[in-house]
Amino acid sequence: MYTTLKEVTKTAEALNFTVGAFNTHNLEMLPEMLRAAKEMGAPIIIQTSVDTAKYIGMNVLVNVVKTIAEEEMVDAVLHLDHARDFSDIKQAIDSGYTSVMYDGSHLPFKENILKTKAVVEYAHAHGVSVEGELGTIGGTEEGIHVAEDDKVYTKPEDAVEFVAATGVDALAIAIGTNHGQFKSKTEVNLPLLKEINAVVDVPLVIHGGTGVKEEDYPELINHGIRKFNVGTELLVNWTKTAKESFGETEVSKSLRHNVIPANEAVKAIIKHKIGLFLNTGSEIYAGKS
């Protein structure tokens, strides 16, 4: 079913797991991404950057994801990630995206609240979920770079005010992760996550998930992370596999023979991640303590 972020995170909260949010960079990836979720029996969030959405076409993305989700009988969300321009967000909503993120993390606190609130009002009127962000995630994504010294952790008291004032359906928090990190792993601030989870009542989101140690997943999930973003790991492995395939192929051979292995590499990663995100090895659920 083609559904919303609010619906899949509601299920994740009830069953204490996190929903994988995976970035696509082209249409070729999409079928195997959705089939991976189907085979794992889990919902999936397909994410696009603004640039990817414009490259492929928002209407095309909506129709492809919706069609495959219905044919494969998998719960799927189409989410616009890290959007800062109201016109991009409006276009995504009007095209049929079921979830959008307004990234006002670079703005002063009050301005972030006011602009996020405006997005929430338009999105909710159209049945679309909204993710906001408070604090800054390090690293680089789609040309936006935040240096290590410029990272700002999310303050629990600010999170309470932000959620109440904006009405967001999910909140991306800064607890030490970095966009684009794949050669090393970060130390996430678990005590801070626990503080935030104890005082806010919306699903929490991890960005820069490729750089998070898999052994930390249960603690993150048990303390409120309901959306977990993975992008860089998919991109790196798709590209590496495609380079190997294209480097060895005859120029007259059908392109699908070079692209299919790359798509299958992405599928394997997603199935592995979803297996961990389902949190089946942990019986502990901290909830709101």
Number of C-alpha atoms within 10 A of each C-alpha: 17 18 23 22 27 22 14 21 24 14 15 23 20 8 13 26 28 33 26 27 30 23 25 21 20 13 13 14 21 21 16 19 24 25 20 24 24 19 11 15 15 23 27 29 27 23 25 26 19 20 13 19 22 14 11 14 14 23 16 13 24 20 14 14 22 21 14 19 24 13 10 15 15 24 22 27 28 25 28 27 22 23 18 17 12 14 10 18 24 16 13 26 23 15 16 19 29 26 28 29 26 25 21 23 23 15 13 9 14 11 13 20 23 15 17 26 21 13 24 24 15 15 22 16 10 13 16 23 26 29 28 29 28 26 21 25 29 25 18 15 17 12 7 10 14 18 12 13 7 11 18 19 17 22 17 20 12 14 22 16 12 24 20 14 14 20 19 25 23 24 25 26 28 27 24 24 26 28 23 23 20 16 8 9 15 16 12 18 14 15 11 18 22 20 16 23 24 16 14 20 18 23 24 27 25 24 25 26 28 24 23 22 13 13 9 12 20 23 18 23 28 22 25 28 30 29 28 25 22 26 22 20 21 24 16 14 16 22 16 13 20 20 14 13 18 15 11 10 13 10 9 6 10 10 13 11 13 19 19 18 16 24 23 17 19 27 23 14 17 26 20 13 17 23 16 18 25 22 19 12 8 13 10 13 16 15 15 14 9
